[in-house]
Amino acid sequence: MRVSNTHDLIIVGGGFGGAVLAMIARRLGLQTVVVERGRHPRFAIGESSTPLSNLLLEELGKRYDLPTLVTLSKWGSWQREHPELPVGLKRGFTFYHHDWDEPLPHPARSSSVLMVAASPNDSLADTHWYRPAFDHFLVQQAVALGAVYLDETQLESVAWTSDGVEVVGQRQGTAVRLRAPWMVDATGPRGFLSRHLALESRPVPGLEGNHGLFAHFSGVHPMTDRWGTVSGAPYPADASATHHCFPGGWIWVLPFNNGITSAGVSLNPEVARRLNLHDPAEAWECLLGRFPTIQRQFSGARVAHPFQHVSHLAYRSAQAAGPRWALLPGAAGFADPLLSSGFALTLSGIQRLAVLLEREGCPTDSSLAAYGTSILRDQDAASLLVAALHRCLGIPSAFNSLLMLYFAAVSYAETARRLGRGHLCPGFLLQGRTDFWEPVERLLHEILSEVRPPEDLENSVRSLIASVNLCDWLADGERSCYGVDVNAIVLSAGRLGASPGEIGELRRKLGL
Ligand SMILES: Cc1cc2nc3c(=O)[nH]c(=O)nc-3n(C[C@H](O)[C@H](O)[C@H](O)COP(=O)(O)OP(=O)(O)OC[C@H]3O[C@@H](n4cnc5c(N)ncnc54)[C@H](O)[C@@H]3O)c2cc1C
């Protein structure tokens, strides 16, 4: 049998991004086909969500009448409605600062931990998405809404015609030919259109040549069992995204509720060379052997899904859209998982495309060009901050200070959006607000170009975030624990010009 069809939209790539876009397109009445080369359920990396990514998921769910997305935007509703889907509880971001060949000092004496709460309780908490089940479920949702889903399909070519685009390939020995007025590439970095259009890539300064090595494990111990508990911790330390930072790289640990833990490492090229990543399992053991406390966390752990090694983690396409095509943010670029920014960038790109779908059906060339520019700007802002943070690995006070740029910007954006004041926070990391972003950008460039020594950043960061500091970030010097301060949120709502009624509504929404 031959599959040959004309649709309103072709989406290549049936991961979470492709599936969410397909769900929206169906809600808008568009004949949508999703082409996936693999088959669900399958392993995928990128698992840890954030308040901003979950807010975007919620906004999309509400706007396009997709209640499932709203349900999946919080731990509590996810557990109530979809207990069958494995997931991890993420109450915050935990950073441990290690030195090579040294155990982490005991928590009671340690300034080597930073805990930043992202939610006031479990019910409202973020999650780690167990992608084999999560992506499969979303694709099923898209199909239930009427999307055509072609998995195990190898696309061989793409061509532009006078009125659209045509992709041709094979599905289980059957010829596939699909036509639509336009297409979206949701295939991840260096994906389908990058190859077929020979899109140039651009350097990602400060992150060039970084390596990623990751796997799923069973039997990983909680850090609290192996190391101890931080006094005044705003959440149970292991119910978080754990970042083990050290000079030259960092290890992530993300536990799911099915006994599986995702873990991996991002390494600069020098450290990667020393570890010899050609044998990933051996390199991982060798790495853990240099950090006694992490080694204790992984003692007895088994690999549940084999290691994958990515030799060039950072990627940035020179172009993210053109006439009759667009890349999703995940296909246009990636910096590093350090700030868990991938989902937020992807969902904000989807939100922009959804507006175009609503307004124009098939977006005009100029709308697509504007979309492409905006997602690359977001990507560049994220990459710049992550690169500066990488430069500060091994200098905990500088790293923690710089992190506050991120937390101040995203908490401001989240609060402003929740109050319906999205215009106050244009662009990821508020990069559309020149009063905030220009001096921040200058500082980050100075750190990267080593004009500025990374030590003693605290005062500079404190003054840079003053105008957007809604949650007392860095207010009383360096701290190792940041909880969610309800009063600060409510006060800050006032500072954003919210009326008492809106503040009450915000409190109600946050369940406070
Ligand atoms: C090591 C690492 C860790 C990360 N951690 C985080 C994190 O903690 N939090 C976060 O927010 N983000 C993280 N990210 C980023 C995150 O993975 C991406 O933002 C997210 O996966 C993008 O989703 P997507 O659906 O666009 O692409 P993907 O998840 O990459 O899905 C692409 C899909 O396209 C399919 N495909 C590929 N090529 C073709 C083709 N030629 N034809 C048809 N189908 C094709 C693939 O099989 C896949 O199903 C991480 C990324 C990496 C590399």
PDBQT file of the ligand as one rigid body, heavy atoms in Angstrom, charges set to zero:
ROOT
HETATM    1  C1  LIG A 601      21.795  15.492  27.597  1.00  0.00    +0.000 C 
HETATM    2  C2  LIG A 601      20.562  16.342  27.528  1.00  0.00    +0.000 A 
HETATM    3  C3  LIG A 601      19.838  16.603  28.678  1.00  0.00    +0.000 A 
HETATM    4  C4  LIG A 601      18.715  17.426  28.631  1.00  0.00    +0.000 A 
HETATM    5  N1  LIG A 601      18.036  17.691  29.789  1.00  0.00    +0.000 NA
HETATM    6  C5  LIG A 601      16.987  18.538  29.769  1.00  0.00    +0.000 A 
HETATM    7  C6  LIG A 601      16.264  18.819  30.948  1.00  0.00    +0.000 A 
HETATM    8  O1  LIG A 601      16.546  18.292  32.027  1.00  0.00    +0.000 OA
HETATM    9  N2  LIG A 601      15.225  19.692  30.875  1.00  0.00    +0.000 N 
HETATM   10  C7  LIG A 601      14.871  20.283  29.706  1.00  0.00    +0.000 A 
HETATM   11  O2  LIG A 601      13.942  21.103  29.700  1.00  0.00    +0.000 OA
HETATM   12  N3  LIG A 601      15.508  19.990  28.552  1.00  0.00    +0.000 NA
HETATM   13  C8  LIG A 601      16.550  19.126  28.557  1.00  0.00    +0.000 A 
HETATM   14  N4  LIG A 601      17.180  18.808  27.389  1.00  0.00    +0.000 N 
HETATM   15  C9  LIG A 601      16.620  19.346  26.136  1.00  0.00    +0.000 C 
HETATM   16  C10 LIG A 601      15.454  18.457  25.704  1.00  0.00    +0.000 C 
HETATM   17  O3  LIG A 601      15.946  17.176  25.451  1.00  0.00    +0.000 OA
HETATM   18  C11 LIG A 601      14.786  19.028  24.475  1.00  0.00    +0.000 C 
HETATM   19  O4  LIG A 601      14.392  20.357  24.727  1.00  0.00    +0.000 OA
HETATM   20  C12 LIG A 601      13.536  18.237  24.116  1.00  0.00    +0.000 C 
HETATM   21  O5  LIG A 601      13.806  16.872  24.029  1.00  0.00    +0.000 OA
HETATM   22  C13 LIG A 601      13.016  18.747  22.780  1.00  0.00    +0.000 C 
HETATM   23  O6  LIG A 601      11.921  17.959  22.409  1.00  0.00    +0.000 OA
HETATM   24  P1  LIG A 601      11.585  17.684  20.899  1.00  0.00    +0.000 P 
HETATM   25  O7  LIG A 601      10.351  16.890  20.875  1.00  0.00    +0.000 OA
HETATM   26  O8  LIG A 601      11.654  18.957  20.145  1.00  0.00    +0.000 OA
HETATM   27  O9  LIG A 601      12.822  16.818  20.346  1.00  0.00    +0.000 OA
HETATM   28  P2  LIG A 601      13.277  15.358  20.746  1.00  0.00    +0.000 P 
HETATM   29  O10 LIG A 601      12.893  15.018  22.112  1.00  0.00    +0.000 OA
HETATM   30  O11 LIG A 601      14.735  15.312  20.388  1.00  0.00    +0.000 OA
HETATM   31  O12 LIG A 601      12.464  14.416  19.757  1.00  0.00    +0.000 OA
HETATM   32  C14 LIG A 601      12.808  14.323  18.406  1.00  0.00    +0.000 C 
HETATM   33  C15 LIG A 601      12.016  13.197  17.780  1.00  0.00    +0.000 C 
HETATM   34  O13 LIG A 601      12.249  13.231  16.380  1.00  0.00    +0.000 OA
HETATM   35  C16 LIG A 601      12.535  11.920  15.897  1.00  0.00    +0.000 C 
HETATM   36  N5  LIG A 601      13.390  12.057  14.725  1.00  0.00    +0.000 N 
HETATM   37  C17 LIG A 601      14.696  12.392  14.660  1.00  0.00    +0.000 A 
HETATM   38  N6  LIG A 601      15.108  12.429  13.371  1.00  0.00    +0.000 NA
HETATM   39  C18 LIG A 601      14.033  12.122  12.610  1.00  0.00    +0.000 A 
HETATM   40  C19 LIG A 601      13.810  12.024  11.204  1.00  0.00    +0.000 A 
HETATM   41  N7  LIG A 601      14.787  12.239  10.337  1.00  0.00    +0.000 N 
HETATM   42  N8  LIG A 601      12.582  11.687  10.773  1.00  0.00    +0.000 NA
HETATM   43  C20 LIG A 601      11.572  11.463  11.638  1.00  0.00    +0.000 A 
HETATM   44  N9  LIG A 601      11.718  11.551  12.983  1.00  0.00    +0.000 NA
HETATM   45  C21 LIG A 601      12.937  11.881  13.463  1.00  0.00    +0.000 A 
HETATM   46  C22 LIG A 601      13.244  11.253  17.075  1.00  0.00    +0.000 C 
HETATM   47  O14 LIG A 601      13.143   9.847  16.973  1.00  0.00    +0.000 OA
HETATM   48  C23 LIG A 601      12.439  11.813  18.250  1.00  0.00    +0.000 C 
HETATM   49  O15 LIG A 601      11.305  11.044  18.548  1.00  0.00    +0.000 OA
HETATM   50  C24 LIG A 601      18.293  17.967  27.407  1.00  0.00    +0.000 A 
HETATM   51  C25 LIG A 601      18.994  17.671  26.231  1.00  0.00    +0.000 A 
HETATM   52  C26 LIG A 601      20.124  16.874  26.303  1.00  0.00    +0.000 A 
HETATM   53  C27 LIG A 601      20.881  16.589  25.031  1.00  0.00    +0.000 C 
ENDROOT
TORSDOF 0
